[in-house]
Amino acid sequence: MARDPAEPGLAAGTPSQAGAWRSDAAKWLIGHRWIPALVGVAVAGGIAALLVLSLSGSSTSNVTGPSLRVDSSSLGNILVDSRGLTLYSYGHDSRNVSVCTDVCARVWPPAIVSGTPTAARGVSQARLRTIKRSDRRTQLVYNGHPLYNFSEDNRRGQIGGEGFLGVWFVVSPAGRPVKQPGSAPASAGY
């Protein structure tokens, strides 16, 4: 919306009005020299926080203990990672082959391990394997299902990805996808 140039305080009238406005702003800034420094510190702090979050946001766990555990949920016993976060299988994967990459892997980070994976009580060590992903990281596989976390699950016990698009399901200790009653049927898989 256009302003009326005749309004007081606008620079459209005379050069002295524009100069007066600028000098008032300059005087205020000079009197408050700490503001630009504060803005600089806030921007630097924000950048540092984003850097720390981006570096710590990987799905690689530094938590000690078994790579794979069993936890109880509203769907019964399910597999969780060493942090206690729910693990999911993807219906479009083939046996021991992950097809979730790029954007998919940002929403559904693969369950990555370093070294030999270990199984807690209730998890079959014989069903636990790993595969090498195209990015050279090692992903957990259970009973032929590559395992993933859901990026929106950030606390133990959350199962927010269950049944998503009819292809993402939590995994039982028997190594089968668990389907919530009333969820869409799983797509064809293995």
Stockholm file with secondary structure:
# STOCKHOLM 1.0

chainA/1-190         MARDPAEPGLAAGTPSQAGAWRSDAAKWLIGHRWIPALVGVAVAGGIAALLVLSLSGSSTSNVTGPSLRVDSSSLGNILVDSRGLTLYSYGHDSRNVSVCTDVCARVWPPAIVSGTPTAARGVSQARLRTIKRSDRRTQLVYNGHPLYNFSEDNRRGQIGGEGFLGVWFVVSPAGRPVKQPGSAPASAGY
#=GR chainA/1-190 SS CCCCTTSTTCTTSCHHHHHHHHHHHHHHHHHTTHHHHHHHHHHHHHHHHHHHHHHHCSSCCCCCSCSEEEEEETTEEEEEETTSCBCEEETTCBTTBCCCCHHHHHHSCBCEESSSCCBCTTSCGGGEEEEECTTSCEEEEETTEECBCCTTCCSTTCCTTTTGGGTEEEECTTSCEECCTTCCCCCSCC
#=GC SS_cons         CCCCTTSTTCTTSCHHHHHHHHHHHHHHHHHTTHHHHHHHHHHHHHHHHHHHHHHHCSSCCCCCSCSEEEEEETTEEEEEETTSCBCEEETTCBTTBCCCCHHHHHHSCBCEESSSCCBCTTSCGGGEEEEECTTSCEEEEETTEECBCCTTCCSTTCCTTTTGGGTEEEECTTSCEECCTTCCCCCSCC
//
